[in-house]
């Protein structure tokens, strides 16, 4: 069973439908007991860093998620906010504490080219820098769909799995043991995104 965590931060339906299209048995839930039953955990999200952490805290999900992902080592797929909150802190509308699972910080784009708009919206190439089964069948340079104003700066460069350039190079995906997360939206990225989801469903970290 795959649990898509519902914590009030948007795009839950499109993510769950994409996983179902790839053959997954999906449960959308905010219940800690469902996290215990899950084989894999997906944490999507669109919105503000501070709101996402507040919602996880309100639903008493922070400790259950830590237990299932960091202790029980269940495969984790974070999407957009689900990647950004892996940081120690986020700097959106003040400083907010993140999950701190990987370390680092989530910061707003500071772009040298004033013609580049924030948020970064649309298709963009990524460069894989940490190969593995999650990229199987996808090649080395790929196009995925992004919607974001902030990006995650991991503390450890070894956690960076892919990068993207939008005026600056930024982290497009991270990989650490059983934790995988993307800044882009695989559920909006057509066949490449669905292939990545299928790779995650077969992944044995």
Short mmCIF file of the C-alpha atoms (twelve columns), coordinates in Angstrom:
data_MODEL
# 
_entry.id   MODEL 
# 
loop_
_atom_site.group_PDB 
_atom_site.id 
_atom_site.type_symbol 
_atom_site.label_atom_id 
_atom_site.label_alt_id 
_atom_site.label_comp_id 
_atom_site.label_asym_id 
_atom_site.label_seq_id 
_atom_site.Cartn_x 
_atom_site.Cartn_y 
_atom_site.Cartn_z 
_atom_site.pdbx_PDB_model_num 
ATOM 1   C CA . UNK A 1   0.000  0.000  0.000   1 
ATOM 2   C CA . UNK A 2   1.167  3.503  -0.866  1 
ATOM 3   C CA . UNK A 3   0.055  6.284  1.469   1 
ATOM 4   C CA . UNK A 4   -0.206 9.756  -0.054  1 
ATOM 5   C CA . UNK A 5   -0.129 12.039 2.967   1 
ATOM 6   C CA . UNK A 6   -3.030 14.484 3.063   1 
ATOM 7   C CA . UNK A 7   -2.064 17.452 5.226   1 
ATOM 8   C CA . UNK A 8   -4.024 20.196 3.508   1 
ATOM 9   C CA . UNK A 9   -1.358 21.411 1.080   1 
ATOM 10  C CA . UNK A 10  -2.901 20.810 -2.335  1 
ATOM 11  C CA . UNK A 11  -2.418 18.610 -5.420  1 
ATOM 12  C CA . UNK A 12  -3.244 15.411 -3.486  1 
ATOM 13  C CA . UNK A 13  -5.758 14.206 -6.078  1 
ATOM 14  C CA . UNK A 14  -3.484 14.573 -9.103  1 
ATOM 15  C CA . UNK A 15  -0.635 12.814 -7.305  1 
ATOM 16  C CA . UNK A 16  -2.797 9.925  -6.115  1 
ATOM 17  C CA . UNK A 17  -4.287 9.501  -9.603  1 
ATOM 18  C CA . UNK A 18  -0.814 9.386  -11.154 1 
ATOM 19  C CA . UNK A 19  0.279  6.658  -8.734  1 
ATOM 20  C CA . UNK A 20  -2.926 4.715  -9.385  1 
ATOM 21  C CA . UNK A 21  -2.275 4.993  -13.133 1 
ATOM 22  C CA . UNK A 22  1.068  3.296  -12.485 1 
ATOM 23  C CA . UNK A 23  -0.624 0.381  -10.745 1 
ATOM 24  C CA . UNK A 24  -0.221 1.408  -7.102  1 
ATOM 25  C CA . UNK A 25  -2.694 0.590  -4.345  1 
ATOM 26  C CA . UNK A 26  -3.114 4.143  -3.025  1 
ATOM 27  C CA . UNK A 27  -4.549 5.334  0.265   1 
ATOM 28  C CA . UNK A 28  -4.882 9.080  0.797   1 
ATOM 29  C CA . UNK A 29  -4.680 9.646  4.530   1 
ATOM 30  C CA . UNK A 30  -3.650 11.889 7.404   1 
ATOM 31  C CA . UNK A 31  -3.852 9.069  9.970   1 
ATOM 32  C CA . UNK A 32  -0.666 7.877  11.708  1 
ATOM 33  C CA . UNK A 33  -2.043 4.327  11.808  1 
ATOM 34  C CA . UNK A 34  -2.159 4.285  7.993   1 
ATOM 35  C CA . UNK A 35  1.488  5.351  7.863   1 
ATOM 36  C CA . UNK A 36  2.332  2.290  9.963   1 
ATOM 37  C CA . UNK A 37  0.560  0.039  7.439   1 
ATOM 38  C CA . UNK A 38  2.138  1.708  4.408   1 
ATOM 39  C CA . UNK A 39  4.866  0.064  2.367   1 
ATOM 40  C CA . UNK A 40  5.843  3.430  0.843   1 
ATOM 41  C CA . UNK A 41  5.068  7.045  1.723   1 
ATOM 42  C CA . UNK A 42  4.459  9.942  -0.670  1 
ATOM 43  C CA . UNK A 43  4.411  13.517 0.631   1 
ATOM 44  C CA . UNK A 44  3.345  16.026 -2.033  1 
ATOM 45  C CA . UNK A 45  2.425  19.661 -1.499  1 
ATOM 46  C CA . UNK A 46  1.958  23.103 -3.015  1 
ATOM 47  C CA . UNK A 47  2.056  26.260 -0.927  1 
ATOM 48  C CA . UNK A 48  4.100  27.863 1.845   1 
ATOM 49  C CA . UNK A 49  6.823  26.130 3.876   1 
ATOM 50  C CA . UNK A 50  5.584  27.429 7.234   1 
ATOM 51  C CA . UNK A 51  1.981  26.433 6.523   1 
ATOM 52  C CA . UNK A 52  3.041  22.916 5.570   1 
ATOM 53  C CA . UNK A 53  4.954  22.393 8.804   1 
ATOM 54  C CA . UNK A 54  2.100  23.889 10.831  1 
ATOM 55  C CA . UNK A 55  -0.361 21.523 9.152   1 
ATOM 56  C CA . UNK A 56  1.820  18.482 9.780   1 
ATOM 57  C CA . UNK A 57  2.149  19.510 13.425  1 
ATOM 58  C CA . UNK A 58  -1.592 20.142 13.794  1 
ATOM 59  C CA . UNK A 59  -2.364 16.669 12.449  1 
ATOM 60  C CA . UNK A 60  0.299  15.145 14.725  1 
ATOM 61  C CA . UNK A 61  2.137  13.671 11.742  1 
ATOM 62  C CA . UNK A 62  5.727  14.838 12.273  1 
ATOM 63  C CA . UNK A 63  6.769  12.113 14.706  1 
ATOM 64  C CA . UNK A 64  4.882  9.294  12.911  1 
ATOM 65  C CA . UNK A 65  6.536  10.308 9.630   1 
ATOM 66  C CA . UNK A 66  9.954  10.369 11.279  1 
ATOM 67  C CA . UNK A 67  9.347  6.930  12.773  1 
ATOM 68  C CA . UNK A 68  8.252  5.342  9.502   1 
ATOM 69  C CA . UNK A 69  10.822 7.020  7.225   1 
ATOM 70  C CA . UNK A 70  13.937 7.463  9.377   1 
ATOM 71  C CA . UNK A 71  13.557 4.494  11.726  1 
ATOM 72  C CA . UNK A 72  11.581 1.898  9.763   1 
ATOM 73  C CA . UNK A 73  13.288 3.038  6.539   1 
ATOM 74  C CA . UNK A 74  10.197 2.964  4.338   1 
ATOM 75  C CA . UNK A 75  10.775 4.435  0.862   1 
ATOM 76  C CA . UNK A 76  9.761  8.097  0.829   1 
ATOM 77  C CA . UNK A 77  8.907  10.237 -2.205  1 
ATOM 78  C CA . UNK A 78  8.643  13.980 -1.534  1 
ATOM 79  C CA . UNK A 79  7.218  16.219 -4.242  1 
ATOM 80  C CA . UNK A 80  7.762  20.011 -4.317  1 
ATOM 81  C CA . UNK A 81  6.994  21.027 -0.709  1 
ATOM 82  C CA . UNK A 82  7.630  17.414 0.225   1 
ATOM 83  C CA . UNK A 83  11.236 18.032 -0.795  1 
ATOM 84  C CA . UNK A 84  11.598 21.564 0.568   1 
ATOM 85  C CA . UNK A 85  10.564 20.667 4.131   1 
ATOM 86  C CA . UNK A 86  13.356 18.082 4.346   1 
ATOM 87  C CA . UNK A 87  15.492 21.134 5.159   1 
ATOM 88  C CA . UNK A 88  16.394 22.356 8.628   1 
ATOM 89  C CA . UNK A 89  14.663 25.652 7.870   1 
ATOM 90  C CA . UNK A 90  12.666 27.563 5.300   1 
ATOM 91  C CA . UNK A 91  12.786 31.310 4.672   1 
ATOM 92  C CA . UNK A 92  9.296  31.961 3.322   1 
ATOM 93  C CA . UNK A 93  7.456  34.715 5.229   1 
ATOM 94  C CA . UNK A 94  9.975  34.509 8.062   1 
ATOM 95  C CA . UNK A 95  12.126 31.640 9.248   1 
ATOM 96  C CA . UNK A 96  10.412 28.316 9.912   1 
ATOM 97  C CA . UNK A 97  11.748 25.019 11.195  1 
ATOM 98  C CA . UNK A 98  11.602 22.097 8.766   1 
ATOM 99  C CA . UNK A 99  11.784 18.349 9.255   1 
ATOM 100 C CA . UNK A 100 15.579 18.482 9.207   1 
ATOM 101 C CA . UNK A 101 15.910 14.983 7.759   1 
ATOM 102 C CA . UNK A 102 18.622 15.958 5.274   1 
ATOM 103 C CA . UNK A 103 19.768 19.306 6.586   1 
ATOM 104 C CA . UNK A 104 20.133 22.561 4.700   1 
ATOM 105 C CA . UNK A 105 17.697 25.363 4.008   1 
ATOM 106 C CA . UNK A 106 14.939 26.331 1.600   1 
ATOM 107 C CA . UNK A 107 15.411 29.806 0.142   1 
ATOM 108 C CA . UNK A 108 13.763 32.099 -2.395  1 
ATOM 109 C CA . UNK A 109 15.206 32.441 -5.878  1 
ATOM 110 C CA . UNK A 110 17.670 35.324 -6.180  1 
ATOM 111 C CA . UNK A 111 18.189 35.520 -9.938  1 
ATOM 112 C CA . UNK A 112 20.861 37.557 -11.732 1 
ATOM 113 C CA . UNK A 113 18.681 38.032 -14.840 1 
ATOM 114 C CA . UNK A 114 15.762 40.432 -14.140 1 
ATOM 115 C CA . UNK A 115 13.907 39.027 -17.155 1 
ATOM 116 C CA . UNK A 116 13.520 35.661 -15.460 1 
ATOM 117 C CA . UNK A 117 10.258 35.619 -13.561 1 
ATOM 118 C CA . UNK A 118 9.594  34.153 -10.132 1 
ATOM 119 C CA . UNK A 119 7.905  31.770 -9.646  1 
ATOM 120 C CA . UNK A 120 9.704  29.420 -11.988 1 
ATOM 121 C CA . UNK A 121 6.828  27.857 -13.931 1 
ATOM 122 C CA . UNK A 122 6.963  25.391 -16.801 1 
ATOM 123 C CA . UNK A 123 9.103  22.716 -18.386 1 
ATOM 124 C CA . UNK A 124 12.836 22.688 -17.802 1 
ATOM 125 C CA . UNK A 125 15.718 20.287 -18.332 1 
ATOM 126 C CA . UNK A 126 17.300 18.534 -15.389 1 
ATOM 127 C CA . UNK A 127 20.785 17.040 -15.154 1 
ATOM 128 C CA . UNK A 128 21.167 13.772 -13.257 1 
ATOM 129 C CA . UNK A 129 24.263 13.874 -11.038 1 
ATOM 130 C CA . UNK A 130 23.563 10.811 -8.859  1 
ATOM 131 C CA . UNK A 131 22.533 7.848  -10.926 1 
ATOM 132 C CA . UNK A 132 20.440 4.936  -9.744  1 
ATOM 133 C CA . UNK A 133 17.301 2.874  -10.341 1 
ATOM 134 C CA . UNK A 134 14.958 5.829  -9.910  1 
ATOM 135 C CA . UNK A 135 16.246 7.171  -13.242 1 
ATOM 136 C CA . UNK A 136 15.986 3.838  -15.070 1 
ATOM 137 C CA . UNK A 137 14.894 4.243  -18.675 1 
ATOM 138 C CA . UNK A 138 14.892 8.034  -18.493 1 
ATOM 139 C CA . UNK A 139 18.292 8.949  -19.927 1 
ATOM 140 C CA . UNK A 140 20.734 11.530 -18.570 1 
ATOM 141 C CA . UNK A 141 19.039 14.805 -19.464 1 
ATOM 142 C CA . UNK A 142 15.306 15.160 -19.031 1 
ATOM 143 C CA . UNK A 143 12.453 17.623 -19.132 1 
ATOM 144 C CA . UNK A 144 10.100 17.985 -16.152 1 
ATOM 145 C CA . UNK A 145 7.421  20.437 -15.030 1 
ATOM 146 C CA . UNK A 146 8.203  22.967 -12.269 1 
ATOM 147 C CA . UNK A 147 6.101  25.446 -10.267 1 
ATOM 148 C CA . UNK A 148 8.023  27.115 -7.400  1 
ATOM 149 C CA . UNK A 149 9.504  30.310 -6.000  1 
ATOM 150 C CA . UNK A 150 11.768 28.641 -3.418  1 
ATOM 151 C CA . UNK A 151 14.406 25.931 -3.718  1 
ATOM 152 C CA . UNK A 152 16.166 23.568 -1.345  1 
ATOM 153 C CA . UNK A 153 19.897 24.003 -0.668  1 
ATOM 154 C CA . UNK A 154 20.994 20.693 0.923   1 
ATOM 155 C CA . UNK A 155 23.724 20.807 3.555   1 
ATOM 156 C CA . UNK A 156 25.495 17.840 1.975   1 
ATOM 157 C CA . UNK A 157 26.272 17.940 -1.743  1 
ATOM 158 C CA . UNK A 158 26.204 14.133 -1.745  1 
ATOM 159 C CA . UNK A 159 22.413 14.279 -1.261  1 
ATOM 160 C CA . UNK A 160 21.884 16.080 -4.588  1 
ATOM 161 C CA . UNK A 161 20.543 13.664 -7.220  1 
ATOM 162 C CA . UNK A 162 19.760 16.145 -10.019 1 
ATOM 163 C CA . UNK A 163 20.125 19.828 -10.782 1 
ATOM 164 C CA . UNK A 164 18.317 22.340 -12.968 1 
ATOM 165 C CA . UNK A 165 19.291 25.755 -14.289 1 
ATOM 166 C CA . UNK A 166 16.987 28.754 -14.069 1 
ATOM 167 C CA . UNK A 167 19.400 31.661 -14.053 1 
ATOM 168 C CA . UNK A 168 21.261 29.728 -11.357 1 
ATOM 169 C CA . UNK A 169 21.844 26.027 -10.821 1 
ATOM 170 C CA . UNK A 170 19.513 24.685 -8.145  1 
ATOM 171 C CA . UNK A 171 18.673 21.286 -6.691  1 
ATOM 172 C CA . UNK A 172 15.991 19.502 -8.700  1 
ATOM 173 C CA . UNK A 173 16.078 16.187 -6.809  1 
ATOM 174 C CA . UNK A 174 17.660 14.676 -3.711  1 
ATOM 175 C CA . UNK A 175 18.452 11.088 -2.796  1 
ATOM 176 C CA . UNK A 176 19.623 9.824  0.579   1 
ATOM 177 C CA . UNK A 177 19.232 6.164  1.526   1 
ATOM 178 C CA . UNK A 178 15.435 5.555  1.426   1 
ATOM 179 C CA . UNK A 179 14.557 9.242  0.895   1 
ATOM 180 C CA . UNK A 180 13.920 10.525 -2.629  1 
ATOM 181 C CA . UNK A 181 12.367 13.880 -3.455  1 
ATOM 182 C CA . UNK A 182 11.904 16.160 -6.437  1 
ATOM 183 C CA . UNK A 183 11.328 19.873 -6.822  1 
ATOM 184 C CA . UNK A 184 9.512  19.199 -10.085 1 
ATOM 185 C CA . UNK A 185 6.104  17.548 -10.348 1 
ATOM 186 C CA . UNK A 186 6.255  14.031 -11.806 1 
ATOM 187 C CA . UNK A 187 2.453  13.884 -11.803 1 
ATOM 188 C CA . UNK A 188 2.442  16.816 -14.270 1 
ATOM 189 C CA . UNK A 189 5.409  15.601 -16.321 1 
ATOM 190 C CA . UNK A 190 3.651  13.198 -18.683 1 
ATOM 191 C CA . UNK A 191 5.401  9.928  -19.570 1 
ATOM 192 C CA . UNK A 192 8.733  10.817 -17.938 1 
ATOM 193 C CA . UNK A 193 6.958  11.526 -14.669 1 
ATOM 194 C CA . UNK A 194 4.952  8.306  -14.819 1 
ATOM 195 C CA . UNK A 195 8.112  6.328  -15.557 1 
ATOM 196 C CA . UNK A 196 9.746  7.870  -12.479 1 
ATOM 197 C CA . UNK A 197 6.730  6.908  -10.356 1 
ATOM 198 C CA . UNK A 198 6.919  3.333  -11.632 1 
ATOM 199 C CA . UNK A 199 10.631 3.300  -10.796 1 
ATOM 200 C CA . UNK A 200 9.825  4.456  -7.256  1 
ATOM 201 C CA . UNK A 201 7.222  1.720  -6.848  1 
ATOM 202 C CA . UNK A 202 9.854  -0.880 -7.754  1 
ATOM 203 C CA . UNK A 203 12.700 0.776  -5.794  1 
ATOM 204 C CA . UNK A 204 14.405 -1.245 -3.066  1 
ATOM 205 C CA . UNK A 205 16.728 1.144  -1.230  1 
# 
